[in-house]
Amino acid sequence: MNGMHGIIFSYEKSNGLRELTEHRIHGSVPFGGSYRMVDFILSDMVNAGIRDVGVIMHGQCQSMMDHLRSGKSWDLSRSFGGLTLLPVFAYNSARGNGRFRGKLEALDVVKDYLRHIRQDYVVLADSDVALNIDLQEVLQAHIATGADITAVCAPSTEDGLYLNMDGSGRVREVVEQQREGFRCLQIFLLRTDLLLSLVERFVSRNEYSFQEYVIQGLTEELHIHGYIFHGFAAHITDVAGYYESSMQLLDPAVRQDLFSPRRPIYAKENDAASTYMDPAGGCLHSLVDDGCDIQGSVRSSIISRGVRVEKGAVVDGCILFKDTVVAKDAVLRHVIADKNVKVGVGVHLEGTEKYPMVLAKGSEV
């Protein structure tokens, strides 16, 4: 069974990720060492047989465009269809003064793209959720329940948008900040013709929020069904959540769930030499990418490509992005270092698990 088209949103949101989104939008934030956040939902779509995907971008999207390029890494580089990058307000900079006012307006800007969708169904998804979900199973459930819209949700106690459902799974109420029940993961499946009609209906009234006017506003008019996902799902909205979700990847059971060999997670290829680890330093309970030079001590950390940890340095409970350098005798605990950060000789930096310290891209300490 096929017939789905993918649309992924990656846009500027409230700055809960602080320094991590100063130079990029949420979807291009690194996660798990080798991956970007967008890689997960994009791989989920490809694994479900989706061959046409549009990525709607707004804000600092150069990093995202460099990462996705033609879509070759996801087998979406095609002469017809495949991956289409849609920096929406490049089409009409005057609309909304270039601000992102909602998904419905963004979809209206690229309405010609929507009208040329060949598939009967569309999957709408944000790019800041890391999960490995079978979207074919979601489609089958959508058809079986006769739903107008299927919303993917997961058990949670975190802040967010929550779906209250009746015994049949139909959404009866949508509330924010409930902190218990089923949190909406911002993944929706609906018919293409319904999506077009909703865009035309609400944008004509200057109503732009898909969440507010469709998911919250039409629970009586439309059959909105909740699909409950029970696997690992990291919805990244702030630094503390990003750190906590990243550290969960050190659990083998979580890694097995997220990186299931049955549905691989694809990422942009980067050729690099093998990582060198000095036995005198020691690397324990960590994820380390290729091309690293680890001569100091690394524990319970996630290390991206090209990181160098010099002799005598200690890295404990940290997330180090690409090409970070930790000089000799430096000590980092509960630190998130963006790309190209340089930590000097003997420097001691320490955050906490609840409030990790963040070093901005290219900073020197």
MOMO-V84479 format. One record per pair of residues at least 12 apart in sequence whose ideal C-beta (glycine too) atoms are under 6 Angstrom apart, sorted by sequence separation. I is the first residue (numbers start at 1). J is the second residue. If there is no record, write none. Layout:
i=I j=J
i=I j=J
This chain:
i=71 j=83
i=286 j=298
i=162 j=175
i=275 j=288
i=296 j=309
i=307 j=320
i=313 j=326
i=324 j=337
i=330 j=343
i=281 j=295
i=291 j=305
i=296 j=310
i=301 j=315
i=318 j=332
i=335 j=349
i=10 j=25
i=161 j=176
i=275 j=290
i=281 j=296
i=282 j=297
i=283 j=298
i=284 j=299
i=285 j=300
i=286 j=301
i=287 j=302
i=288 j=303
i=289 j=304
i=290 j=305
i=291 j=306
i=292 j=307
i=293 j=308
i=294 j=309
i=295 j=310
i=296 j=311
i=313 j=328
i=162 j=178
i=198 j=214
i=281 j=297
i=289 j=305
i=295 j=311
i=296 j=312
i=306 j=322
i=312 j=328
i=317 j=333
i=323 j=339
i=327 j=343
i=335 j=351
i=10 j=27
i=92 j=109
i=275 j=292
i=276 j=293
i=277 j=294
i=278 j=295
i=296 j=313
i=297 j=314
i=298 j=315
i=299 j=316
i=300 j=317
i=301 j=318
i=302 j=319
i=303 j=320
i=304 j=321
i=305 j=322
i=306 j=323
i=307 j=324
i=308 j=325
i=309 j=326
i=310 j=327
i=311 j=328
i=312 j=329
i=313 j=330
i=314 j=331
i=315 j=332
i=316 j=333
i=317 j=334
i=318 j=335
i=319 j=336
i=320 j=337
i=321 j=338
i=322 j=339
i=323 j=340
i=324 j=341
i=325 j=342
i=326 j=343
i=327 j=344
i=328 j=345
i=329 j=346
i=330 j=347
i=331 j=348
i=332 j=349
i=333 j=350
i=334 j=351
i=88 j=106
i=91 j=109
i=159 j=177
i=272 j=290
i=273 j=291
i=304 j=322
i=310 j=328
i=321 j=339
i=327 j=345
i=334 j=352
i=341 j=359
i=347 j=365
i=162 j=181
i=163 j=182
i=272 j=291
i=334 j=353
i=65 j=85
i=336 j=356
i=88 j=109
i=162 j=183
i=163 j=184
i=88 j=110
i=157 j=179
i=232 j=254
i=334 j=356
i=335 j=357
i=336 j=358
i=337 j=359
i=338 j=360
i=339 j=361
i=340 j=362
i=341 j=363
i=342 j=364
i=343 j=365
i=157 j=180
i=160 j=183
i=161 j=184
i=338 j=361
i=86 j=110
i=232 j=257
i=61 j=87
i=231 j=257
i=232 j=258
i=156 j=183
i=46 j=74
i=52 j=81
i=153 j=182
i=154 j=183
i=51 j=81
i=53 j=83
i=54 j=84
i=55 j=85
i=56 j=86
i=57 j=87
i=58 j=88
i=153 j=183
i=36 j=67
i=153 j=184
i=154 j=185
i=42 j=74
i=54 j=86
i=56 j=88
i=8 j=41
i=151 j=184
i=152 j=185
i=272 j=305
i=25 j=59
i=25 j=60
i=28 j=63
i=152 j=187
i=250 j=285
i=24 j=60
i=25 j=61
i=28 j=64
i=27 j=64
i=151 j=188
i=6 j=45
i=24 j=63
i=25 j=64
i=28 j=67
i=149 j=188
i=150 j=189
i=149 j=190
i=174 j=215
i=58 j=100
i=174 j=216
i=6 j=50
i=4 j=50
i=2 j=49
i=5 j=52
i=6 j=53
i=7 j=54
i=8 j=55
i=9 j=56
i=10 j=57
i=11 j=58
i=12 j=59
i=142 j=189
i=11 j=59
i=171 j=219
i=185 j=233
i=56 j=106
i=138 j=189
i=171 j=224
i=10 j=64
i=170 j=225
i=171 j=226
i=129 j=185
i=169 j=225
i=246 j=302
i=169 j=226
i=126 j=186
i=165 j=226
i=125 j=187
i=163 j=226
i=124 j=188
i=123 j=189
i=121 j=191
i=122 j=192
i=122 j=195
i=153 j=226
i=246 j=319
i=148 j=222
i=117 j=192
i=148 j=223
i=149 j=224
i=150 j=225
i=151 j=226
i=152 j=227
i=153 j=228
i=154 j=229
i=147 j=223
i=150 j=227
i=152 j=229
i=147 j=225
i=154 j=233
i=145 j=225
i=114 j=196
i=41 j=125
i=141 j=227
i=48 j=135
i=48 j=136
i=11 j=100
i=38 j=127
i=44 j=133
i=138 j=227
i=37 j=127
i=40 j=130
i=37 j=128
i=44 j=135
i=108 j=199
i=107 j=199
i=9 j=103
i=104 j=199
i=108 j=203
i=133 j=229
i=104 j=202
i=31 j=130
i=104 j=203
i=27 j=127
i=26 j=128
i=131 j=233
i=105 j=208
i=104 j=208
i=130 j=234
i=102 j=208
i=104 j=210
i=129 j=235
i=101 j=208
i=102 j=209
i=103 j=210
i=128 j=236
i=5 j=117
i=243 j=356
i=5 j=119
i=4 j=119
i=7 j=122
i=3 j=119
i=3 j=120
i=4 j=121
i=5 j=122
i=6 j=123
i=7 j=124
i=8 j=125
i=9 j=126
i=10 j=127
i=3 j=121
i=4 j=123
i=8 j=127
i=239 j=358
i=132 j=258
i=132 j=260
i=132 j=263
i=74 j=266
i=73 j=266
i=73 j=268
i=73 j=269
i=67 j=268
i=47 j=263
i=32 j=249
i=16 j=237
i=18 j=239
i=16 j=238
i=17 j=239
i=43 j=265
i=43 j=266
i=40 j=265
i=39 j=265
i=39 j=267
i=35 j=267
i=34 j=267
i=33 j=287
i=34 j=289
i=33 j=289
i=33 j=302
i=33 j=304
i=30 j=321
i=23 j=361
i=19 j=358
i=18 j=358
i=19 j=360
